[in-house]
């Protein structure tokens, strides 16, 4: 039977509605299977045959470590910032080589006074002339930074005492332009409804470790990463996510970007799924805008494996979210020939109702376990839909509102 005959037979068996329906139903399976199963398996296999990334030797003397600046862009972080500064300055990095620059995005609480009165000359404040968002603050920080390395951290995270040196050591390799830390999601499991975030973060960090062995990661951890100062000085449009773009900036300048497992940071989970929806919507929205801006980095003829990883880790993964609309509408084209597929439509509608439930759930009440995990999944889907809608409408990201992460249960520096 020749190809023409097979095509004619299939066309006769399936009408236009069936073709549309099965395509819509199959697409999420194909994209999700590739992004979360096949791609990680391929990266793992390639990592096994590549020579492992070897950390450069640690300098023997304190004076041999490079001078660096820790950069923190903050907006109304008075409640969280002191502990972050305490931990940053309590690391085992040579004290005389360590500087901290806090960029206040026109904070209206006591953030500025906290920094001014912190009591350590290594901690300096730069206040933005007007509220412009985190990426604009990162752009403006350049002339005020000291040293050859810039370590960017969030205002609400904690750096363990022995985490900063491994991050900087990676940059002692002249081929490395960016080094990203390993997030450890922490929180009070007795109260939170967002424990599923920890599992996702762990999977993501493992994938970055494998990508490092292949060549480069395609996005840094926004909570804790370091790059060379001249790369930090590259100006980026303020609507983009610098932590994502920074890896591509390094790659475009001939460097690799690596993940350093020993460079951990403690990241408090968002306490509610309602807060997680806002965080994911903002993060994915900026991520999609950044991916569009960096689309040339997906040219395999110019960037090789990096282009493939950018396409797989970012584009395909984010394409999964709009494709899931196929499970809402695809079965409607198949209700006569394959009525059992309507269970997908029903499942999606139930899931969206669940997402609505966790959004309106009172913040002071704990989510039941049977609701929390599927709620996280469907909150992520809704956040992805929102992000794509903003991109299609060409809407600029709203002025930055930092994620309000808890601080009361976090340990003190020591």
C-alpha positions as CSV (number, residue, x, y, z in Angstrom):
1,X,0.0,0.0,0.0
2,X,1.6,3.3,-1.1
3,X,1.7,6.6,0.9
4,X,-1.1,8.1,-1.1
5,X,-3.4,5.2,-0.4
6,X,-2.6,5.3,3.3
7,X,-3.2,9.0,3.5
8,X,-6.6,8.6,1.7
9,X,-7.5,5.8,4.0
10,X,-6.8,7.8,7.1
11,X,-8.6,10.8,5.8
12,X,-11.7,8.6,5.1
13,X,-11.5,7.2,8.6
14,X,-11.0,10.5,10.4
15,X,-13.0,13.6,9.5
16,X,-11.7,17.1,10.1
17,X,-13.2,17.2,13.6
18,X,-11.4,14.0,14.6
19,X,-8.1,15.3,13.2
20,X,-8.5,18.5,15.2
21,X,-9.6,16.7,18.3
22,X,-6.8,14.2,18.4
23,X,-4.2,16.8,17.6
24,X,-5.4,18.9,20.5
25,X,-5.5,15.9,22.9
26,X,-2.1,14.6,21.8
27,X,-0.1,17.9,21.8
28,X,0.2,18.3,25.6
29,X,1.3,14.7,25.9
30,X,4.0,15.2,23.3
31,X,5.3,18.5,24.7
32,X,5.1,17.4,28.3
33,X,6.7,14.0,27.6
34,X,9.6,15.7,25.8
35,X,10.1,18.6,28.3
36,X,9.9,16.5,31.5
37,X,10.9,13.0,30.5
38,X,12.8,12.7,27.2
39,X,14.9,16.0,27.4
40,X,16.1,15.3,31.0
41,X,16.9,11.7,30.0
42,X,19.0,13.0,27.0
43,X,20.8,15.5,29.1
44,X,21.5,12.9,31.8
45,X,22.9,10.6,29.1
46,X,25.1,13.3,27.6
47,X,26.3,14.3,31.0
48,X,27.5,10.7,31.6
49,X,29.8,10.8,28.6
50,X,31.1,14.4,29.0
51,X,34.1,15.2,31.1
52,X,32.7,16.5,34.4
53,X,33.1,20.2,35.2
54,X,36.0,20.4,37.6
55,X,36.1,23.2,40.2
56,X,39.3,25.2,40.2
57,X,41.5,24.9,43.3
58,X,40.7,27.0,46.2
59,X,43.1,29.9,46.8
60,X,45.5,29.2,49.7
61,X,45.5,32.7,51.1
62,X,42.7,35.2,51.9
63,X,44.3,37.9,49.8
64,X,44.2,35.7,46.7
65,X,40.4,35.6,46.6
66,X,38.9,38.2,44.2
67,X,37.1,41.2,45.6
68,X,33.3,41.0,45.0
69,X,30.1,42.9,45.5
70,X,26.9,41.3,46.8
71,X,24.0,43.0,45.0
72,X,20.5,43.2,46.6
73,X,17.7,45.0,44.9
74,X,15.0,45.7,47.5
75,X,11.6,47.2,47.8
76,X,10.0,47.5,51.3
77,X,12.1,44.6,52.7
78,X,12.6,46.0,56.2
79,X,11.3,42.9,57.9
80,X,13.5,40.5,56.0
81,X,16.6,42.3,54.9
82,X,18.5,42.4,58.2
83,X,18.8,38.6,58.4
84,X,19.8,38.5,54.8
85,X,22.6,41.0,55.4
86,X,23.6,39.2,58.6
87,X,24.1,35.9,56.8
88,X,25.8,37.5,53.8
89,X,28.4,39.1,56.0
90,X,28.8,36.0,58.2
91,X,30.0,33.7,55.4
92,X,33.6,32.4,55.5
93,X,34.6,34.6,52.6
94,X,37.5,37.0,53.4
95,X,35.9,40.0,55.1
96,X,38.2,42.6,53.4
97,X,37.2,41.3,50.0
98,X,33.4,41.5,50.6
99,X,31.1,44.4,49.8
100,X,27.3,44.7,49.8
101,X,25.3,47.1,47.7
102,X,21.6,47.4,48.5
103,X,19.6,49.2,45.7
104,X,16.4,50.5,47.1
105,X,13.6,50.8,44.6
106,X,12.2,53.8,46.3
107,X,11.2,51.8,49.4
108,X,8.6,53.5,51.5
109,X,9.2,51.6,54.8
110,X,12.3,51.5,56.9
111,X,14.5,49.6,54.4
112,X,16.7,52.6,53.6
113,X,17.3,53.5,57.3
114,X,18.1,49.9,58.1
115,X,20.9,49.9,55.5
116,X,22.2,53.3,56.4
117,X,22.3,52.4,60.1
118,X,23.4,48.8,59.7
119,X,26.8,49.6,61.3
120,X,29.2,48.0,58.8
121,X,31.1,50.2,56.3
122,X,31.0,47.4,53.7
123,X,27.2,47.8,53.4
124,X,26.2,50.7,51.2
125,X,22.9,52.0,49.9
126,X,21.9,53.3,46.5
127,X,18.4,54.7,46.2
128,X,16.7,54.7,42.8
129,X,15.5,58.2,41.8
130,X,12.1,56.7,41.0
131,X,10.4,53.3,41.4
132,X,11.4,51.4,38.3
133,X,11.5,47.6,39.1
134,X,14.2,45.1,39.9
135,X,15.8,44.9,36.4
136,X,16.1,48.6,36.2
137,X,17.8,48.6,39.7
138,X,20.2,45.9,38.5
139,X,21.1,48.1,35.4
140,X,21.6,51.2,37.6
141,X,23.8,49.4,40.1
142,X,26.8,49.0,37.7
143,X,28.8,52.2,38.5
144,X,28.4,51.6,42.3
145,X,29.8,48.0,42.3
146,X,33.2,47.1,43.6
147,X,35.4,44.2,42.5
148,X,35.5,41.9,39.5
149,X,32.6,39.6,40.6
150,X,29.0,40.5,41.3
151,X,26.9,38.1,43.4
152,X,23.1,38.8,43.1
153,X,20.8,37.6,45.8
154,X,17.2,38.2,46.8
155,X,16.4,40.3,49.8
156,X,14.6,37.4,51.6
157,X,17.1,34.5,51.2
158,X,19.8,33.3,53.5
159,X,23.3,32.3,52.4
160,X,24.8,29.5,54.5
161,X,28.3,30.2,55.9
162,X,30.2,27.9,53.5
163,X,28.2,28.7,50.3
164,X,29.8,31.8,48.9
165,X,33.3,30.4,48.3
166,X,32.2,27.6,46.0
167,X,30.2,30.0,43.9
168,X,33.2,32.3,43.5
169,X,35.6,29.4,42.9
170,X,33.7,28.4,39.8
171,X,34.5,31.8,38.3
172,X,38.2,31.3,38.8
173,X,37.9,29.1,35.8
174,X,38.5,31.5,32.9
175,X,35.9,29.7,30.7
176,X,33.1,30.4,33.2
177,X,31.2,33.7,33.1
178,X,28.3,32.9,35.4
179,X,27.9,30.5,38.4
180,X,24.4,29.8,39.8
181,X,23.7,28.5,43.3
182,X,21.4,25.7,44.3
183,X,18.1,26.7,45.9
184,X,16.9,24.8,48.9
185,X,13.2,25.5,49.5
186,X,12.4,25.8,53.2
187,X,9.3,26.6,55.3
188,X,6.9,25.5,57.9
189,X,5.2,22.4,56.6
190,X,2.6,22.5,59.4
191,X,1.1,25.7,58.1
192,X,1.9,26.0,54.4
193,X,-0.2,24.9,51.4
194,X,2.7,25.1,49.0
195,X,5.0,22.2,49.9
196,X,4.9,21.0,46.3
197,X,7.2,23.9,45.4
198,X,10.1,22.1,47.2
199,X,9.8,19.0,44.9
200,X,9.8,21.2,41.7
201,X,12.8,23.2,42.9
202,X,14.7,19.9,43.6
203,X,14.0,18.6,40.1
204,X,15.0,21.8,38.5
205,X,18.3,22.0,40.4
206,X,19.2,18.4,39.4
207,X,18.5,19.2,35.8
208,X,20.8,22.2,36.0
209,X,23.6,20.1,37.4
210,X,23.3,17.8,34.4
211,X,23.2,20.7,31.9
212,X,26.4,22.0,33.5
213,X,28.1,18.7,32.6
214,X,26.9,19.0,29.0
215,X,28.1,22.6,28.7
216,X,26.0,25.4,30.2
217,X,22.8,26.1,32.1
218,X,20.3,28.3,30.2
219,X,19.1,30.3,33.3
220,X,20.5,31.2,36.7
221,X,18.8,31.0,40.0
222,X,17.5,34.5,40.7
223,X,18.0,34.0,44.4
224,X,21.7,33.4,44.3
225,X,24.1,33.7,41.4
226,X,27.4,35.3,40.5
227,X,28.8,36.7,37.2
228,X,31.8,38.7,36.0
229,X,31.4,42.4,36.5
230,X,31.8,43.3,32.8
231,X,28.9,40.9,32.1
232,X,26.8,42.5,34.8
233,X,27.4,45.9,33.2
234,X,25.5,44.8,30.0
235,X,22.3,46.8,30.0
236,X,19.1,44.8,29.4
237,X,15.5,46.1,28.8
238,X,13.8,46.6,32.2
239,X,10.9,44.3,31.4
240,X,13.3,41.2,31.2
241,X,14.4,38.8,33.8
242,X,18.2,39.3,34.3
243,X,18.7,36.0,36.0
244,X,17.4,34.2,33.0
245,X,19.1,36.5,30.5
246,X,22.4,36.5,32.3
247,X,23.3,32.9,31.2
248,X,22.8,33.9,27.6
249,X,24.8,37.1,28.0
250,X,27.6,35.0,29.3
251,X,27.3,32.4,26.4
252,X,27.1,35.2,23.8
253,X,30.4,36.6,25.2
254,X,32.1,33.2,24.8
255,X,31.7,31.9,28.4
256,X,29.8,29.0,29.9
257,X,27.3,29.2,32.7
258,X,27.4,26.6,35.4
259,X,25.4,25.4,38.4
260,X,27.4,24.9,41.6
261,X,25.7,22.3,43.9
262,X,27.8,23.2,46.9
263,X,26.7,26.9,46.7
264,X,23.3,26.5,48.4
265,X,20.9,29.2,49.5
266,X,17.8,28.9,51.7
267,X,14.7,30.1,50.0
268,X,11.5,30.4,52.0
269,X,8.5,29.0,50.2
270,X,5.6,31.3,49.4
271,X,3.2,30.6,52.3
272,X,0.1,30.3,50.2
273,X,-0.9,29.1,46.7
274,X,-2.5,32.5,46.1
275,X,0.9,34.1,46.5
276,X,2.5,31.4,44.4
277,X,0.0,32.2,41.5
278,X,1.2,35.9,41.6
279,X,4.9,34.8,41.7
280,X,4.6,32.3,38.9
281,X,2.6,34.6,36.7
282,X,5.2,37.4,37.1
283,X,8.1,35.0,36.7
284,X,6.8,33.3,33.6
285,X,5.6,36.5,32.0
286,X,9.1,38.0,32.3
287,X,10.6,34.7,31.2
288,X,8.6,34.6,28.0
289,X,9.5,38.2,27.2
290,X,13.1,37.4,27.9
291,X,13.0,34.3,25.7
292,X,11.5,36.3,22.8
293,X,14.3,38.9,23.3
294,X,16.9,36.1,23.3
295,X,15.4,34.1,20.4
296,X,18.7,34.2,18.4
297,X,20.3,32.1,21.2
298,X,18.2,29.2,19.9
299,X,20.2,29.1,16.6
300,X,21.9,25.7,16.7
301,X,24.3,26.6,14.0
302,X,25.8,29.4,16.2
303,X,25.3,28.1,19.7
304,X,25.1,24.3,19.3
305,X,24.0,22.4,22.4
306,X,23.1,25.6,24.2
307,X,20.5,26.4,21.5
308,X,19.0,22.9,21.9
309,X,18.9,23.3,25.7
310,X,17.3,26.7,25.5
311,X,14.7,25.4,23.1
312,X,14.0,22.3,25.2
313,X,14.3,23.6,28.8
314,X,12.5,26.9,28.2
315,X,10.4,27.1,25.0
316,X,9.0,23.6,24.9
317,X,8.3,23.7,28.6
318,X,6.4,27.0,28.4
319,X,4.5,25.9,25.2
320,X,3.0,23.1,27.4
321,X,0.8,25.6,29.2
322,X,-1.3,26.9,26.2
323,X,-1.3,23.4,24.7
324,X,-3.3,22.2,27.8
325,X,-6.3,24.1,26.5
326,X,-6.4,21.2,24.1
327,X,-7.6,19.0,26.9
328,X,-10.5,21.4,27.5
329,X,-11.6,21.7,23.9
330,X,-10.1,18.7,22.0
331,X,-12.6,16.1,23.4
332,X,-15.5,18.3,22.3
333,X,-14.5,17.5,18.7
334,X,-14.4,13.8,19.6
335,X,-17.6,13.3,21.7
336,X,-19.2,11.1,19.0
337,X,-16.2,9.0,18.0
338,X,-14.4,8.9,21.3
339,X,-16.7,10.0,24.1
340,X,-14.3,8.7,26.7
341,X,-11.9,11.6,26.0
342,X,-14.5,13.9,27.7
343,X,-12.9,12.8,30.9
344,X,-10.0,15.1,30.0
345,X,-12.4,18.1,29.7
346,X,-14.1,17.2,33.0
347,X,-10.7,16.8,34.7
348,X,-9.5,20.2,33.5
349,X,-12.7,21.9,34.6
350,X,-12.5,20.2,38.0
351,X,-8.8,21.3,38.2
352,X,-9.7,24.9,37.3
353,X,-12.4,24.9,40.0
354,X,-9.8,23.6,42.4
355,X,-7.4,26.4,41.4
356,X,-10.2,28.9,42.1
357,X,-10.8,27.2,45.5
358,X,-7.2,27.6,46.6
359,X,-7.1,31.2,45.4
360,X,-10.0,32.2,47.7
361,X,-8.9,29.9,50.5
362,X,-8.3,31.9,53.7
363,X,-4.6,32.6,54.3
364,X,-4.9,31.7,58.0
365,X,-6.3,28.2,57.3
366,X,-4.2,25.2,56.2
367,X,-5.0,23.6,52.9
368,X,-5.9,19.8,53.1
369,X,-3.1,17.6,51.7
370,X,-5.4,16.2,49.1
371,X,-6.0,19.7,47.8
372,X,-2.6,21.2,48.1
373,X,-0.6,19.2,45.6
374,X,-3.2,19.2,42.7
375,X,-3.9,22.9,43.6
376,X,-0.2,23.7,43.0
377,X,-0.3,22.0,39.6
378,X,-3.4,23.9,38.4
379,X,-2.2,27.2,39.9
380,X,0.9,26.7,37.7
381,X,-1.2,26.1,34.7
382,X,-3.3,29.2,35.3
383,X,-0.1,31.2,35.8
384,X,1.2,29.9,32.5
385,X,-2.0,30.9,30.7
386,X,-1.8,34.4,32.2
387,X,1.9,34.8,31.1
388,X,1.1,33.8,27.5
389,X,-1.9,36.1,27.4
390,X,0.3,39.1,28.6
391,X,2.8,38.2,25.9
392,X,0.2,37.9,23.1
393,X,-1.3,41.3,24.2
394,X,2.2,42.8,24.2
395,X,1.6,44.0,27.8
396,X,4.6,45.2,29.7
397,X,5.2,43.7,33.1
398,X,3.7,45.6,36.0
399,X,6.0,47.5,38.4
400,X,7.9,44.9,40.5
401,X,6.2,43.6,43.6
402,X,8.6,41.3,45.5
403,X,7.3,38.0,46.7
404,X,6.4,38.3,50.3
405,X,8.2,35.3,51.7
406,X,8.0,34.5,55.4
407,X,10.9,35.3,57.7
408,X,10.0,34.6,61.3
409,X,11.0,30.9,61.4
410,X,14.3,31.3,59.6
411,X,17.5,30.7,61.5
412,X,19.9,33.4,62.6
413,X,23.4,33.9,61.3
414,X,26.2,32.3,63.3
